[in-house]
Amino acid sequence: MPELPEVETVRRTLNELVAGKRIQSVTVHLPRIIQRPEEPELFAAALEGRTIQTVERRGKFLRVLMDGLVMVSHLRMEGRYGVYKQEEPVEKHTHVIFHFDDGTELRYKDVRQFGTMHLFEPGDELLKPPLNKLGIEPLSDEFTAAVLRKLLAKKTTRLKPLLLNQEYVVGLGNIYVDEALFLAGIHPERTADSLKTKEWELLYEAIRITLGKAVEAGGSSIKSYVNGQGEMGMFQHQFSVYGRQNQPCNRCGGSIEKSVVGGRGTHVCMACQPLPRVRRNKAIAR
Ligand SMILES: [Zn+2]
């Protein structure tokens, strides 16, 4: 599933490709992609004649701002956008086509069919699902080490599921949580309340650095991710732990281990990310 760096890359390329274009009509081949309004006919009718102003991002969602309307789009597992000339053959698994009045088309392709599209009146999209419960943007000025600590420091649950939960910090998925925790030298199974102030600072820095570098590299192309112009991201060549099980750690030479934490494949270097021993005496004392 694309995470913040991949969605941000799609946003940038898409913005260059479609901003200023006017939608003449919309064809929906797979109604289930359209979540709001429920009827694909109403979705298509509402978009007719709208001009795309800009493409923004909230967490892992794209926000396509138009005159008087906002489309919220989630790519889920394998959704892809691409801009084509009208006469170019339509590829298999193309489910929604936005026909522009300049002879080009924005096509949404999705082999797995899990992607979603919602329409809202401007501003409404932030107050209703799927965007209303999203947490803080990790690359925003508002996100600081103190904010991260305040959000999570009292939680008694393990860090990895907390960082994956989009209600606290948005945009992090399995790849970037593993990479950030490695960079911070913190084991994903540590409980949030076990972190010291210094460790919150390290984790904060690691999240910013990891996401920043990945955005710079155009995201990570694993499985089928490509940006809006069909180009691959390059950050997968900089992974320290993700997908590197049984390979040597770049920092200490030890072996990267893979385990399952909260149902997700998790990659750690046990030497660089030590797991403190459970304090048994605490349990005995009770
Ligand atoms: Zn190591």
Residues whose N, C-alpha, C, O or C-beta is under 5 A from the ligand:
A	BS01	ZN	C249 R251 C252 G253 G254 C269 A271 C272
